[in-house]
Amino acid sequence: MSAIRPILPVILATIFNIVGMGMVVPGLPFHVTSHGGETGVAPLIFSAFSAAAVLGAPVWGWLSDRMGRKPVLLASALLTALSYLWLANVDSLTELYASRIFAGLMAGWFAASMAYIADVTAPADRAKGMGMLGASFGIGFTIGPALGAWAVGGDNPAYALPAYAAAVCTAICALITLFFVREPERHSTDRTVRFATDVLRNADISKLLVLHFTVHLVFTAMEGVFAIWAAVKFGLGAREVGFYLAYAGLVTVIVQGGVVRRIVPVLGEGRVILIAVGLLMLTMAAVVAVSDVWMILIPMGLLAVGISLHNPAMQSLLSQVAPDQMKGGTMGNAQSAQSLARVAGPAWGAAAFSEFGPDSPFLMGFVILAGAFVFALFLSRRFTKAALASNEA
């Protein structure tokens, strides 16, 4: 427990941060249509946030290397709270998108929190720490979407209420950070490293980032079209979608809170990533096979397990591969790769949905993940031995 205790305030703060994010997610596509946006392009509201995060995350990670983790965590939380207040008061479709772009630019929390955990945990405890961070996301996305689905209502949706509540949650995150998070002593203060260029010149880091991007490309496509897929296939609305997301969040908590820390020391990060990609392939096939509402639980569960195994294993491996003076920048670039996938994923998912039918994004996702599986197999063989040696050190 002593090895994990320093990260507990960050974990608690993250839960409040993600509860806030989760509260607004179920209603965002419907918020777009309420302002006159077309159903087929509604998922692009997620791309707007992520496109901004592509630019913002590496900067936040680099700043955390130069200025410290706590100042970045605190600034990101406060500015994110402001973005929710803006979201609650938008009057047009343009302003709605602008508020989410601002939120994406301010989304430095995850990069700095990953770097924080890399600073305060030993290699043997790294996957456990990353798993706990991921579990905090799962808790947040279990509570957040459920509260957001309840708050938005049914016949007369109140889109401002979840946004105001999200601002309160993120303000609490900032207070926890201010009073309980201590600046780690081990992060690098090397000011000569350029936050993006030097990281991407590292071949091992670049290969892992390519795989990380590919996995999230498919994951975010499914996430982006899920609401409209459920509406078209089964007539579900924002409230029902929120409950399915809450179920996926619960599975995430179970996997990242308990399963990851047990299997990574045994199998190594590389093999766990390979298993995760295989499970995500099964997810895409399972979606196409859904014929009744209750069956949605199967692919949503597989999706949650797959991504819950992938993220902490990948983050742990990246933190071990990255030199000390690049840890914040590497985590920022990892978040940027994930955010870039969140731009492209919902975009091609929505395009495929509109042009080729509701199941087409999942069939395409299966093909993409098949290629990713082969690449993950190559990387697993390369990194597993080194990762196991590091865990034993």
Number of C-alpha atoms within 10 A of each C-alpha: 5 6 13 16 11 18 24 16 17 24 23 17 26 30 26 26 29 24 27 32 26 30 31 30 24 27 28 21 25 22 22 22 15 15 14 12 14 13 15 19 18 24 27 25 23 25 26 22 24 29 21 22 30 25 18 23 32 26 23 32 35 28 21 28 27 20 16 22 28 21 15 22 28 21 17 22 27 18 20 29 27 20 23 26 18 22 25 22 15 16 11 13 15 11 14 21 20 19 21 25 22 22 26 25 23 26 26 29 26 22 29 32 26 29 28 29 28 29 23 21 19 17 22 19 19 28 32 28 31 30 30 25 28 28 28 27 29 31 26 27 29 27 25 34 33 25 22 29 28 18 21 22 16 13 6 7 18 15 22 21 16 30 28 21 24 29 26 19 24 28 23 19 27 25 15 18 22 14 9 13 21 15 14 17 10 11 23 18 14 11 13 8 16 12 25 17 10 12 23 16 10 13 10 16 20 17 15 20 22 15 21 23 23 22 27 23 28 29 26 23 25 24 20 26 30 21 26 24 18 18 15 12 14 12 12 15 18 26 21 20 22 28 21 21 29 24 21 23 30 21 23 30 26 17 24 32 23 15 17 27 23 14 17 26 18 12 15 23 30 26 21 26 30 22 16 24 27 19 21 27 25 16 26 27 16 19 21 15 14 15 11 9 12 8 13 16 17 14 22 24 19 22 27 28 24 27 23 28 28 28 24 29 29 22 27 25 25 22 26 20 19 18 14 20 20 25 30 36 33 32 29 34 29 29 30 26 25 25 29 22 26 29 27 20 31 29 25 19 31 29 17 20 19 15 11 11 12 21 19 19 25 25 15 16 24 20 14 16 25 16 12 22 22 14 16 26 16 13 19 19 12 13 17 18 14 16 24 19 12 15 19 9 9
